[in-house]
């Protein structure tokens, strides 16, 4: 039994609507990216380095200072604060 022309058009229309919603939600997420640096923000992720498939080393900026953070193992570990611009810890 062949589907009628109306049911094919309804299926194609539904597919177009679903694909449009996926594209729109992707653009919305990209526009409100939580990981991106915001001017004037107090917290920013500067860089991330993959050490192995599970663990990552993150460089985080917080109020003008930098923090090294190791994530992905049995627990997350703060490696330490890097000296600030004035040399203070």
C-alpha positions in Angstrom: 0.0 0.0 0.0 1.5 3.3 -1.0 1.2 6.4 1.2 -0.9 9.2 -0.1 0.5 12.5 -1.2 -1.0 14.3 1.9 0.7 12.0 4.4 4.1 12.5 2.6 3.7 16.2 2.7 2.8 16.1 6.4 5.8 14.0 7.2 8.1 16.3 5.2 6.6 19.3 6.9 7.1 17.8 10.3 10.7 17.0 9.5 11.4 20.5 8.4 9.9 21.9 11.7 12.0 19.5 13.8 15.2 20.3 12.0 14.4 24.0 12.3 13.9 23.7 16.0 17.3 21.8 16.3 19.1 24.6 14.4 17.4 27.3 16.4 18.2 25.7 19.8 21.9 25.2 18.7 22.2 28.9 17.8 20.5 29.9 21.1 23.0 27.8 23.1 25.9 29.2 21.2 24.7 32.8 21.8 24.3 32.2 25.5 27.5 30.1 25.9 28.2 29.5 29.6 31.8 28.6 29.0 32.8 31.7 27.0 34.5 34.6 28.6 32.1 37.5 29.2 33.6 41.0 29.4 33.4 42.2 33.0 32.7 38.7 34.3 34.5 37.5 37.4 35.0 33.9 36.4 36.3 32.6 33.0 37.8 29.3 31.7 41.0 30.3 30.0 42.3 26.9 28.7 41.7 23.2 29.0 44.2 20.4 28.4 43.2 16.8 28.0 45.7 14.7 30.0 44.1 11.3 29.1 40.6 10.2 28.1 39.2 10.9 31.6 41.3 13.6 33.2 41.6 17.3 32.2 43.6 20.2 33.5 41.8 23.5 33.5 43.2 27.0 33.8 40.5 29.2 35.4 40.7 33.0 35.9 38.9 34.4 38.9 39.0 38.1 39.7 42.4 38.6 38.1 44.0 35.5 39.5 44.5 32.1 37.9 43.7 28.7 39.3 44.8 25.2 38.1 42.1 22.6 38.5 42.4 18.8 37.7 39.1 17.1 37.0 37.9 13.6 35.9 39.7 11.3 38.2 38.3 9.8 41.4 37.8 13.4 42.6 38.5 16.9 41.4 41.6 18.5 42.8 42.7 22.1 43.1 46.4 22.1 42.0 46.9 25.7 43.2 46.6 29.4 42.6 49.1 31.0 40.2 50.7 34.3 41.2 48.7 37.3 40.3 50.0 40.3 38.3 51.6 41.9 41.4 53.3 38.6 42.3 51.0 37.9 45.2 49.8 34.3 45.6 
